[in-house]
């Protein structure tokens, strides 16, 4: 007996799982959670600018195209978003 379906969340990446859930979840909740995450990005950018680090930030963004630490952090963000969306859609 096969316990897990092929599309089970444990066999997908956090990114794939997020996009699958985002397509099927309440659109207002998804919009709200994406806006919260983008707001966090805007705050982080402002803090960097206020500390004169915008150029260093841009260089780091360009250099992080292949970066396993950034990939892991991005996975964490996708997992956080999924958790926030799913708990509100129950």
N, CA, C and O atoms as CSV, one atom per row, in Angstrom:
chain,resi,resn,atom,element,x,y,z
A,1,UNK,N,N,0.841,-1.182,0.000
A,1,UNK,CA,C,0.000,0.000,0.000
A,1,UNK,C,C,0.882,1.240,0.000
A,1,UNK,O,O,1.815,1.352,0.796
A,2,UNK,N,N,0.582,2.158,-0.891
A,2,UNK,CA,C,1.356,3.387,-1.003
A,2,UNK,C,C,0.749,4.438,-0.082
A,2,UNK,O,O,-0.378,4.883,-0.298
A,3,UNK,N,N,1.491,4.831,0.938
A,3,UNK,CA,C,0.964,5.751,1.950
A,3,UNK,C,C,0.872,7.177,1.420
A,3,UNK,O,O,-0.100,7.881,1.693
A,4,UNK,N,N,1.871,7.601,0.671
A,4,UNK,CA,C,1.916,8.984,0.201
A,4,UNK,C,C,1.578,9.065,-1.274
A,4,UNK,O,O,2.051,8.255,-2.072
A,5,UNK,N,N,0.761,10.042,-1.636
A,5,UNK,CA,C,0.481,10.311,-3.040
A,5,UNK,C,C,1.702,10.941,-3.675
A,5,UNK,O,O,2.539,11.522,-2.983
A,6,UNK,N,N,1.807,10.829,-4.990
A,6,UNK,CA,C,2.944,11.416,-5.699
A,6,UNK,C,C,3.001,12.929,-5.553
A,6,UNK,O,O,4.075,13.527,-5.619
A,7,UNK,N,N,1.837,13.548,-5.354
A,7,UNK,CA,C,1.819,15.005,-5.219
A,7,UNK,C,C,1.802,15.446,-3.758
A,7,UNK,O,O,1.469,16.592,-3.455
A,8,UNK,N,N,2.155,14.549,-2.868
A,8,UNK,CA,C,2.191,14.860,-1.437
A,8,UNK,C,C,3.183,15.983,-1.173
A,8,UNK,O,O,4.222,16.070,-1.827
A,9,UNK,N,N,2.857,16.848,-0.206
A,9,UNK,CA,C,3.703,18.014,0.053
A,9,UNK,C,C,5.117,17.641,0.477
A,9,UNK,O,O,6.032,18.454,0.339
A,10,UNK,N,N,5.316,16.438,0.987
A,10,UNK,CA,C,6.662,16.030,1.415
A,10,UNK,C,C,7.555,15.702,0.218
A,10,UNK,O,O,8.776,15.642,0.368
A,11,UNK,N,N,6.980,15.491,-0.952
A,11,UNK,CA,C,7.780,15.158,-2.126
A,11,UNK,C,C,7.975,16.352,-3.048
A,11,UNK,O,O,8.596,16.222,-4.103
A,12,UNK,N,N,7.456,17.507,-2.669
A,12,UNK,CA,C,7.610,18.704,-3.492
A,12,UNK,C,C,8.525,19.692,-2.783
A,12,UNK,O,O,8.818,19.547,-1.597
A,13,UNK,N,N,8.966,20.683,-3.516
A,13,UNK,CA,C,9.785,21.727,-2.906
A,13,UNK,C,C,8.870,22.719,-2.201
A,13,UNK,O,O,7.680,22.787,-2.510
A,14,UNK,N,N,9.405,23.487,-1.260
A,14,UNK,CA,C,8.588,24.526,-0.631
A,14,UNK,C,C,8.003,25.496,-1.656
A,14,UNK,O,O,6.871,25.953,-1.500
A,15,UNK,N,N,8.759,25.808,-2.689
A,15,UNK,CA,C,8.286,26.713,-3.734
A,15,UNK,C,C,7.084,26.106,-4.461
A,15,UNK,O,O,6.058,26.765,-4.631
A,16,UNK,N,N,7.217,24.850,-4.888
A,16,UNK,CA,C,6.113,24.167,-5.573
A,16,UNK,C,C,4.880,24.086,-4.686
A,16,UNK,O,O,3.758,24.309,-5.139
A,17,UNK,N,N,5.102,23.766,-3.429
A,17,UNK,CA,C,4.002,23.658,-2.471
A,17,UNK,C,C,3.295,25.005,-2.314
A,17,UNK,O,O,2.065,25.061,-2.290
A,18,UNK,N,N,4.063,26.084,-2.207
A,18,UNK,CA,C,3.462,27.412,-2.076
A,18,UNK,C,C,2.583,27.728,-3.272
A,18,UNK,O,O,1.430,28.127,-3.106
A,19,UNK,N,N,3.117,27.554,-4.486
A,19,UNK,CA,C,2.349,27.931,-5.670
A,19,UNK,C,C,1.109,27.065,-5.838
A,19,UNK,O,O,0.079,27.548,-6.306
A,20,UNK,N,N,1.193,25.814,-5.468
A,20,UNK,CA,C,0.024,24.944,-5.524
A,20,UNK,C,C,-1.054,25.426,-4.562
A,20,UNK,O,O,-2.227,25.512,-4.925
A,21,UNK,N,N,-0.655,25.735,-3.347
A,21,UNK,CA,C,-1.613,26.212,-2.340
A,21,UNK,C,C,-2.140,27.592,-2.711
A,21,UNK,O,O,-3.332,27.858,-2.557
A,22,UNK,N,N,-1.273,28.468,-3.196
A,22,UNK,CA,C,-1.693,29.825,-3.552
A,22,UNK,C,C,-2.758,29.815,-4.653
A,22,UNK,O,O,-3.637,30.676,-4.676
A,23,UNK,N,N,-2.677,28.847,-5.557
A,23,UNK,CA,C,-3.656,28.755,-6.645
A,23,UNK,C,C,-5.027,28.294,-6.149
A,23,UNK,O,O,-6.052,28.598,-6.759
A,24,UNK,N,N,-5.034,27.556,-5.036
A,24,UNK,CA,C,-6.281,26.956,-4.566
A,24,UNK,C,C,-6.846,27.592,-3.309
A,24,UNK,O,O,-7.992,27.328,-2.942
A,25,UNK,N,N,-6.067,28.414,-2.655
A,25,UNK,CA,C,-6.500,29.029,-1.397
A,25,UNK,C,C,-7.354,30.269,-1.675
A,25,UNK,O,O,-7.474,30.725,-2.812
A,26,UNK,N,N,-7.928,30.784,-0.622
A,26,UNK,CA,C,-8.716,32.009,-0.714
A,26,UNK,C,C,-7.828,33.129,-1.250
A,26,UNK,O,O,-6.783,33.430,-0.674
A,27,UNK,N,N,-8.245,33.737,-2.342
A,27,UNK,CA,C,-7.432,34.757,-3.012
A,27,UNK,C,C,-7.129,35.952,-2.105
A,27,UNK,O,O,-6.027,36.499,-2.160
A,28,UNK,N,N,-8.079,36.361,-1.283
A,28,UNK,CA,C,-7.860,37.497,-0.390
A,28,UNK,C,C,-6.778,37.199,0.638
A,28,UNK,O,O,-5.969,38.066,0.967
A,29,UNK,N,N,-6.766,35.975,1.141
A,29,UNK,CA,C,-5.747,35.590,2.125
A,29,UNK,C,C,-4.371,35.550,1.468
A,29,UNK,O,O,-3.395,36.039,2.039
A,30,UNK,N,N,-4.289,34.975,0.280
A,30,UNK,CA,C,-3.012,34.913,-0.439
A,30,UNK,C,C,-2.503,36.330,-0.711
A,30,UNK,O,O,-1.330,36.629,-0.487
A,31,UNK,N,N,-3.397,37.199,-1.196
A,31,UNK,CA,C,-3.009,38.590,-1.463
A,31,UNK,C,C,-2.484,39.268,-0.204
A,31,UNK,O,O,-1.465,39.958,-0.239
A,32,UNK,N,N,-3.184,39.068,0.906
A,32,UNK,CA,C,-2.802,39.702,2.167
A,32,UNK,C,C,-1.423,39.219,2.627
A,32,UNK,O,O,-0.596,40.018,3.067
A,33,UNK,N,N,-1.180,37.915,2.525
A,33,UNK,CA,C,0.106,37.370,2.962
A,33,UNK,C,C,1.244,37.816,2.053
A,33,UNK,O,O,2.342,38.096,2.533
A,34,UNK,N,N,0.999,37.885,0.752
A,34,UNK,CA,C,2.035,38.386,-0.160
A,34,UNK,C,C,2.340,39.854,0.116
A,34,UNK,O,O,3.495,40.278,0.082
A,35,UNK,N,N,1.288,40.624,0.390
A,35,UNK,CA,C,1.499,42.037,0.702
A,35,UNK,C,C,2.303,42.197,1.995
A,35,UNK,O,O,3.163,43.074,2.081
A,36,UNK,N,N,2.033,41.357,2.999
A,36,UNK,CA,C,2.815,41.402,4.248
A,36,UNK,C,C,4.290,41.118,3.963
A,36,UNK,O,O,5.170,41.793,4.497
A,37,UNK,N,N,4.556,40.119,3.121
A,37,UNK,CA,C,5.940,39.751,2.821
A,37,UNK,C,C,6.628,40.866,2.037
A,37,UNK,O,O,7.791,41.178,2.295
A,38,UNK,N,N,5.927,41.462,1.092
A,38,UNK,CA,C,6.510,42.567,0.325
A,38,UNK,C,C,6.737,43.785,1.215
A,38,UNK,O,O,7.694,44.532,1.010
A,39,UNK,N,N,5.875,43.987,2.188
A,39,UNK,CA,C,6.060,45.090,3.137
A,39,UNK,C,C,7.345,44.878,3.941
A,39,UNK,O,O,8.097,45.820,4.189
A,40,UNK,N,N,7.587,43.607,4.349
A,40,UNK,CA,C,8.825,43.298,5.069
A,40,UNK,C,C,10.036,43.618,4.198
A,40,UNK,O,O,11.031,44.146,4.693
A,41,UNK,N,N,9.959,43.305,2.912
A,41,UNK,CA,C,11.047,43.612,1.988
A,41,UNK,C,C,11.253,45.117,1.882
A,41,UNK,O,O,12.387,45.596,1.887
A,42,UNK,N,N,10.155,45.860,1.786
A,42,UNK,CA,C,10.250,47.319,1.694
A,42,UNK,C,C,10.887,47.911,2.944
A,42,UNK,O,O,11.700,48.830,2.848
A,43,UNK,N,N,10.528,47.398,4.109
A,43,UNK,CA,C,11.127,47.875,5.362
A,43,UNK,C,C,12.622,47.561,5.379
A,43,UNK,O,O,13.435,48.404,5.757
A,44,UNK,N,N,12.978,46.341,4.968
A,44,UNK,CA,C,14.395,45.961,4.946
A,44,UNK,C,C,15.185,46.851,3.990
A,44,UNK,O,O,16.299,47.267,4.305
A,45,UNK,N,N,14.612,47.143,2.827
A,45,UNK,CA,C,15.288,48.032,1.876
A,45,UNK,C,C,15.464,49.433,2.450
A,45,UNK,O,O,16.512,50.053,2.271
A,46,UNK,N,N,14.442,49.929,3.137
A,46,UNK,CA,C,14.549,51.266,3.729
A,46,UNK,C,C,15.647,51.301,4.787
A,46,UNK,O,O,16.423,52.255,4.842
A,47,UNK,N,N,15.715,50.281,5.617
A,47,UNK,CA,C,16.759,50.223,6.650
A,47,UNK,C,C,18.142,50.211,5.996
A,47,UNK,O,O,19.057,50.895,6.456
A,48,UNK,N,N,18.288,49.437,4.931
A,48,UNK,CA,C,19.566,49.399,4.227
A,48,UNK,C,C,19.920,50.766,3.642
A,48,UNK,O,O,21.062,51.215,3.737
A,49,UNK,N,N,18.925,51.423,3.034
A,49,UNK,CA,C,19.162,52.750,2.474
A,49,UNK,C,C,19.548,53.753,3.556
A,49,UNK,O,O,20.473,54.544,3.374
A,50,UNK,N,N,18.837,53.718,4.681
A,50,UNK,CA,C,19.126,54.645,5.781
A,50,UNK,C,C,20.526,54.447,6.345
A,50,UNK,O,O,21.111,55.363,6.924
A,51,UNK,N,N,21.054,53.240,6.169
A,51,UNK,CA,C,22.397,52.957,6.661
A,51,UNK,C,C,23.442,52.982,5.550
A,51,UNK,O,O,24.568,52.521,5.737
A,52,UNK,N,N,23.062,53.524,4.388
A,52,UNK,CA,C,24.004,53.665,3.281
A,52,UNK,C,C,24.446,52.350,2.671
A,52,UNK,O,O,25.549,52.254,2.131
A,53,UNK,N,N,23.609,51.349,2.750
A,53,UNK,CA,C,23.994,50.019,2.276
A,53,UNK,C,C,23.273,49.583,1.006
A,53,UNK,O,O,23.323,48.407,0.646
A,54,UNK,N,N,22.597,50.517,0.317
A,54,UNK,CA,C,21.826,50.125,-0.856
A,54,UNK,C,C,22.691,49.561,-1.975
A,54,UNK,O,O,22.273,48.630,-2.664
A,55,UNK,N,N,23.889,50.108,-2.169
A,55,UNK,CA,C,24.777,49.588,-3.211
A,55,UNK,C,C,25.279,48.199,-2.846
A,55,UNK,O,O,25.345,47.316,-3.701
A,56,UNK,N,N,25.630,48.003,-1.586
A,56,UNK,CA,C,26.060,46.675,-1.133
A,56,UNK,C,C,24.927,45.662,-1.278
A,56,UNK,O,O,25.151,44.506,-1.637
A,57,UNK,N,N,23.709,46.114,-0.994
A,57,UNK,CA,C,22.528,45.261,-1.140
A,57,UNK,C,C,22.349,44.832,-2.597
A,57,UNK,O,O,22.131,43.654,-2.879
A,58,UNK,N,N,22.440,45.784,-3.510
A,58,UNK,CA,C,22.276,45.470,-4.934
A,58,UNK,C,C,23.350,44.501,-5.413
A,58,UNK,O,O,23.059,43.584,-6.182
A,59,UNK,N,N,24.591,44.695,-4.966
A,59,UNK,CA,C,25.664,43.769,-5.341
A,59,UNK,C,C,25.394,42.380,-4.783
A,59,UNK,O,O,25.622,41.377,-5.461
A,60,UNK,N,N,24.907,42.321,-3.547
A,60,UNK,CA,C,24.608,41.029,-2.933
A,60,UNK,C,C,23.470,40.318,-3.660
A,60,UNK,O,O,23.509,39.099,-3.833
A,61,UNK,N,N,22.467,41.067,-4.082
A,61,UNK,CA,C,21.348,40.474,-4.832
A,61,UNK,C,C,21.867,39.886,-6.139
A,61,UNK,O,O,21.527,38.758,-6.494
A,62,UNK,N,N,22.679,40.639,-6.845
A,62,UNK,CA,C,23.231,40.163,-8.116
A,62,UNK,C,C,24.141,38.950,-7.915
A,62,UNK,O,O,24.168,38.050,-8.754
A,63,UNK,N,N,24.883,38.923,-6.811
A,63,UNK,CA,C,25.816,37.826,-6.552
A,63,UNK,C,C,25.127,36.581,-6.006
A,63,UNK,O,O,25.738,35.513,-5.961
A,64,UNK,N,N,23.877,36.695,-5.593
A,64,UNK,CA,C,23.210,35.569,-4.928
A,64,UNK,C,C,22.389,34.702,-5.876
A,64,UNK,O,O,21.533,33.939,-5.428
A,65,UNK,N,N,22.640,34.811,-7.180
A,65,UNK,CA,C,21.888,34.003,-8.141
A,65,UNK,C,C,22.072,32.519,-7.826
A,65,UNK,O,O,21.114,31.748,-7.889
A,66,UNK,N,N,23.274,32.123,-7.495
A,66,UNK,CA,C,23.542,30.753,-7.076
A,66,UNK,C,C,24.143,30.823,-5.679
A,66,UNK,O,O,25.338,31.068,-5.518
A,67,UNK,N,N,23.303,30.606,-4.671
A,67,UNK,CA,C,23.735,30.719,-3.281
A,67,UNK,C,C,22.832,29.831,-2.437
A,67,UNK,O,O,21.650,30.128,-2.261
A,68,UNK,N,N,23.383,28.756,-1.922
A,68,UNK,CA,C,22.558,27.785,-1.184
A,68,UNK,C,C,21.972,28.378,0.099
A,68,UNK,O,O,20.872,27.994,0.498
A,69,UNK,N,N,22.674,29.297,0.750
A,69,UNK,CA,C,22.120,29.929,1.952
A,69,UNK,C,C,20.884,30.747,1.598
A,69,UNK,O,O,19.878,30.686,2.305
A,70,UNK,N,N,20.950,31.510,0.512
A,70,UNK,CA,C,19.798,32.297,0.068
A,70,UNK,C,C,18.672,31.358,-0.355
A,70,UNK,O,O,17.507,31.621,-0.057
A,71,UNK,N,N,19.003,30.270,-1.045
A,71,UNK,CA,C,17.984,29.291,-1.428
A,71,UNK,C,C,17.283,28.723,-0.204
A,71,UNK,O,O,16.064,28.555,-0.210
A,72,UNK,N,N,18.040,28.428,0.842
A,72,UNK,CA,C,17.447,27.914,2.080
A,72,UNK,C,C,16.559,28.962,2.746
A,72,UNK,O,O,15.488,28.638,3.260
A,73,UNK,N,N,16.999,30.203,2.736
A,73,UNK,CA,C,16.186,31.282,3.308
A,73,UNK,C,C,14.892,31.468,2.500
A,73,UNK,O,O,13.824,31.696,3.069
A,74,UNK,N,N,15.000,31.369,1.187
A,74,UNK,CA,C,13.822,31.487,0.339
A,74,UNK,C,C,12.843,30.342,0.614
A,74,UNK,O,O,11.632,30.555,0.677
A,75,UNK,N,N,13.372,29.135,0.778
A,75,UNK,CA,C,12.517,27.999,1.145
A,75,UNK,C,C,11.790,28.275,2.460
A,75,UNK,O,O,10.606,27.963,2.594
A,76,UNK,N,N,12.489,28.854,3.421
A,76,UNK,CA,C,11.873,29.192,4.710
A,76,UNK,C,C,10.743,30.203,4.538
A,76,UNK,O,O,9.715,30.112,5.209
A,77,UNK,N,N,10.936,31.157,3.645
A,77,UNK,CA,C,9.885,32.146,3.389
A,77,UNK,C,C,8.671,31.474,2.753
A,77,UNK,O,O,7.535,31.751,3.139
A,78,UNK,N,N,8.907,30.588,1.777
A,78,UNK,CA,C,7.795,29.863,1.162
A,78,UNK,C,C,7.044,29.035,2.220
A,78,UNK,O,O,5.814,29.002,2.224
A,79,UNK,N,N,7.781,28.374,3.104
A,79,UNK,CA,C,7.152,27.574,4.156
A,79,UNK,C,C,6.339,28.461,5.092
A,79,UNK,O,O,5.227,28.105,5.483
A,80,UNK,N,N,6.894,29.615,5.451
A,80,UNK,CA,C,6.170,30.555,6.314
A,80,UNK,C,C,4.878,31.031,5.643
A,80,UNK,O,O,3.825,31.086,6.279
A,81,UNK,N,N,4.965,31.370,4.372
A,81,UNK,CA,C,3.780,31.814,3.645
A,81,UNK,C,C,2.713,30.719,3.592
A,81,UNK,O,O,1.533,30.985,3.818
A,82,UNK,N,N,3.131,29.500,3.296
A,82,UNK,CA,C,2.183,28.384,3.249
A,82,UNK,C,C,1.510,28.206,4.600
A,82,UNK,O,O,0.292,28.041,4.670
A,83,UNK,N,N,2.288,28.238,5.667
A,83,UNK,CA,C,1.715,28.097,7.007
A,83,UNK,C,C,0.715,29.188,7.315
A,83,UNK,O,O,-0.360,28.923,7.851
A,84,UNK,N,N,1.070,30.424,6.974
A,84,UNK,CA,C,0.165,31.555,7.223
A,84,UNK,C,C,-1.120,31.433,6.413
A,84,UNK,O,O,-2.203,31.724,6.922
A,85,UNK,N,N,-1.011,31.012,5.177
A,85,UNK,CA,C,-2.181,30.887,4.315
A,85,UNK,C,C,-3.077,29.745,4.773
A,85,UNK,O,O,-4.289,29.913,4.907
A,86,UNK,N,N,-2.481,28.591,5.011
A,86,UNK,CA,C,-3.257,27.396,5.370
A,86,UNK,C,C,-3.988,27.590,6.692
A,86,UNK,O,O,-5.148,27.199,6.815
A,87,UNK,N,N,-3.335,28.181,7.674
A,87,UNK,CA,C,-3.994,28.348,8.973
A,87,UNK,C,C,-5.184,29.298,8.894
A,87,UNK,O,O,-6.122,29.178,9.683
A,88,UNK,N,N,-5.160,30.234,7.960
A,88,UNK,CA,C,-6.268,31.171,7.810
A,88,UNK,C,C,-7.393,30.613,6.943
A,88,UNK,O,O,-8.515,31.118,6.979
A,89,UNK,N,N,-7.096,29.575,6.163
A,89,UNK,CA,C,-8.112,29.008,5.270
A,89,UNK,C,C,-8.856,27.847,5.918
A,89,UNK,O,O,-9.774,27.296,5.312
A,90,UNK,N,N,-8.488,27.470,7.117
A,90,UNK,CA,C,-9.142,26.327,7.765
A,90,UNK,C,C,-10.541,26.657,8.187
A,90,UNK,O,O,-11.234,25.807,8.747
